[in-house]
């Protein structure tokens, strides 16, 4: 069975995305090594940063797709 148009033996690539309230990707973790995943502690830090940033911004405003790293 082919997945994502690749070779049948090509494994899926795990990914984690953090989206803001507007659906904009604000942080991502993608690694071709399928044994590596985003660290939960890193994700919690990024969530806290996003939450603090949203508190500083007026309602309805956005950053135009900037992705913090």
N, C-alpha and C positions, 0 to 999 in steps of 0.2 A: 504494500500500500504506500502510495506517495503522499507525503505531507508537505504542504507549502511548496510544492513543485520541486522538491529535492529528491535525492536518491533515496530509495526505500530504507536504506540502513542509516540514513542521516538522522541523528536524534533531534528532538525539539530543543530550542534554545530558551531556557527559563529567563523570565524578565519580571521586574517589579516596577510599577509606575506609580507616582504620586501626582494626583490631579488636584487643581484648585477648584473652587466652587463653580467656575466658568467652564470647567472641563479642559483647561490648559495643562499640559504635562509640565510639572514644575521640577520633577526629579525623576531619574530613571536609573535602573541598574540592569545591565544586560551583560552576560558573559558566555562565550562559546563553550566554556568548560562547564558541562552540565552538573558537576559536583559542587559548584560554587553558587551561592545564593546571597541575596542582600541580607546583611546582618540586621536582626530585629532592633538592636540598639541604634544603629545608623538611621533606620527608618523612623524611629521615635524622635530622634534629634531633628530630622528633617520635618516631621509633622509639627513639632514644637515651633520651629522656625517659621513655617508657613502660617501657623495659627497666630504667632506674634505679628507677622507681617500683615495679615488680614485685619488685625485689631488696629494697626496704625493707618490703614487705608480707609478713605471714605467709602460708604456703601456704593456698590455699582461700578467702582473704578477697578482697573486692572493694569497689569504691567506690559501688556502687549506680547505675551509669549516668552518672556525672559525665563531661562531655565537656570536656577542656581546650581552650582556644583560643589 
